[in-house]
């Protein structure tokens, strides 16, 4: 009986330690900055996380966003299916330079949604609230800086 209690205590301790490590990893925010304007971003770097994106979210903080990270530079079209908030989408190449901006992409409420394509190769796509790219003056050719590890 004593061995079982010790084993259970050990297993619970290990579980709590793992949970703490995962929480610390989740709490480490990555940032994408344009000059002094920084966005705390969630990273979408797997097929599953990129497919889900910001779908079904009812709001997004003004200093928040989602950064889609791809394996190689390609032309990556996006769509607004099941996305509830208007967004600015900013495509960037491997040098972190803006190659295209889709401003005020509106939610798609129909079954078939049009794609938004930059027509240019990109490695990253940043989604932020609609209107912010104009508000802070982001334009093609601007270069973003990434703070903290974006591969997570």
C-alpha positions as CSV (number, residue, x, y, z in Angstrom):
1,X,0.0,0.0,0.0
2,X,2.8,2.4,0.9
3,X,4.5,1.7,-2.5
4,X,1.3,2.5,-4.3
5,X,0.9,5.8,-2.5
6,X,4.5,6.8,-3.3
7,X,4.0,5.8,-6.9
8,X,0.7,7.9,-7.1
9,X,2.5,10.9,-5.5
10,X,5.4,10.5,-8.0
11,X,3.0,10.2,-11.0
12,X,1.0,13.3,-9.9
13,X,4.2,15.3,-9.3
14,X,5.5,14.4,-12.8
15,X,2.2,15.4,-14.3
16,X,2.2,18.8,-12.5
17,X,5.8,19.4,-13.6
18,X,4.9,18.6,-17.2
19,X,1.9,20.9,-17.0
20,X,4.0,23.7,-15.6
21,X,6.5,23.3,-18.5
22,X,3.8,23.4,-21.1
23,X,2.2,26.4,-19.5
24,X,5.6,28.2,-19.5
25,X,6.0,27.4,-23.2
26,X,2.5,28.7,-24.0
27,X,3.0,31.9,-22.0
28,X,6.2,32.7,-23.9
29,X,4.9,35.2,-26.4
30,X,6.4,35.7,-29.8
31,X,6.2,39.2,-31.3
32,X,6.2,40.6,-34.7
33,X,7.2,44.3,-34.8
34,X,7.0,47.0,-37.4
35,X,9.2,49.7,-35.9
36,X,7.8,50.4,-32.4
37,X,4.5,48.7,-33.2
38,X,4.6,45.1,-31.9
39,X,2.0,42.3,-32.0
40,X,2.0,39.4,-29.6
41,X,1.3,36.5,-31.9
42,X,0.2,33.0,-31.7
43,X,2.2,30.8,-34.0
44,X,0.5,28.6,-36.7
45,X,3.2,26.4,-38.0
46,X,1.6,23.0,-38.5
47,X,-1.0,22.0,-41.2
48,X,-3.6,21.7,-38.5
49,X,-2.9,25.1,-36.8
50,X,-2.7,26.8,-40.2
51,X,-6.0,25.3,-41.3
52,X,-7.8,26.5,-38.2
53,X,-6.1,29.9,-37.9
54,X,-8.4,32.5,-36.3
55,X,-11.6,30.6,-37.2
56,X,-14.5,31.0,-34.7
57,X,-12.8,33.7,-32.7
58,X,-15.2,36.5,-31.7
59,X,-12.5,39.1,-30.9
60,X,-8.8,39.8,-31.2
61,X,-6.9,42.3,-29.0
62,X,-5.5,45.3,-30.8
63,X,-1.9,44.2,-30.1
64,X,-2.5,40.5,-30.9
65,X,-2.3,38.5,-34.0
66,X,-1.5,35.2,-35.6
67,X,1.6,34.4,-37.5
68,X,1.4,31.6,-40.1
69,X,4.9,30.1,-40.6
70,X,5.4,27.9,-43.7
71,X,8.3,25.5,-44.6
72,X,9.2,27.3,-47.8
73,X,8.4,30.4,-49.8
74,X,5.4,29.8,-52.0
75,X,2.2,31.6,-53.0
76,X,-0.2,31.0,-50.1
77,X,-3.8,32.0,-50.7
78,X,-6.0,32.5,-47.6
79,X,-9.8,32.7,-47.1
80,X,-12.1,33.9,-44.4
81,X,-14.4,30.9,-44.0
82,X,-15.7,30.6,-40.4
83,X,-13.7,33.7,-39.5
84,X,-15.9,36.0,-37.5
85,X,-13.8,39.2,-37.4
86,X,-12.4,41.4,-40.2
87,X,-8.7,41.1,-40.6
88,X,-5.7,42.6,-42.3
89,X,-3.4,39.9,-43.8
90,X,0.2,40.7,-44.3
91,X,2.3,38.4,-46.4
92,X,6.1,38.5,-45.8
93,X,9.0,36.8,-47.6
94,X,12.1,35.1,-46.1
95,X,13.7,38.4,-45.4
96,X,10.6,39.5,-43.4
97,X,9.8,42.1,-46.0
98,X,6.1,42.8,-46.7
99,X,5.2,41.6,-50.2
100,X,1.4,42.0,-50.1
101,X,-1.3,43.3,-47.7
102,X,-5.0,42.3,-47.9
103,X,-6.7,45.1,-46.0
104,X,-10.1,44.6,-44.3
105,X,-10.7,41.1,-45.3
106,X,-14.3,40.5,-44.3
107,X,-15.8,37.3,-42.8
108,X,-17.3,34.9,-45.3
109,X,-20.8,33.9,-44.3
110,X,-21.5,31.7,-47.3
111,X,-20.7,28.0,-47.9
112,X,-18.2,28.8,-50.7
113,X,-15.7,31.6,-49.9
114,X,-13.3,33.3,-52.2
115,X,-9.6,33.0,-51.8
116,X,-7.4,36.0,-51.2
117,X,-4.1,35.5,-53.0
118,X,-1.1,37.7,-52.9
119,X,0.2,36.5,-56.2
120,X,3.7,36.6,-54.7
121,X,5.8,34.1,-52.7
122,X,5.8,34.4,-49.0
123,X,7.1,32.5,-46.0
124,X,5.0,34.2,-43.3
125,X,1.5,35.6,-43.1
126,X,0.5,37.9,-40.2
127,X,-3.2,38.3,-39.4
128,X,-4.2,41.3,-37.3
129,X,-7.4,43.3,-36.8
130,X,-8.7,45.1,-39.9
131,X,-7.6,48.7,-40.2
132,X,-4.4,48.4,-38.1
133,X,-2.0,48.2,-41.0
134,X,-3.3,51.5,-42.3
135,X,-3.4,53.0,-38.8
136,X,0.3,52.3,-38.2
137,X,1.3,52.7,-41.8
138,X,2.5,49.2,-42.8
139,X,3.1,49.0,-46.6
140,X,4.8,46.8,-49.1
141,X,8.6,46.7,-48.7
142,X,8.4,47.4,-44.9
143,X,10.4,44.9,-42.9
144,X,9.2,43.2,-39.8
145,X,11.4,42.0,-36.9
146,X,10.6,38.9,-35.0
147,X,11.2,38.7,-31.2
148,X,11.3,35.4,-29.4
149,X,11.3,32.1,-31.1
150,X,8.7,31.9,-33.8
151,X,9.1,28.2,-34.6
152,X,7.2,27.0,-31.5
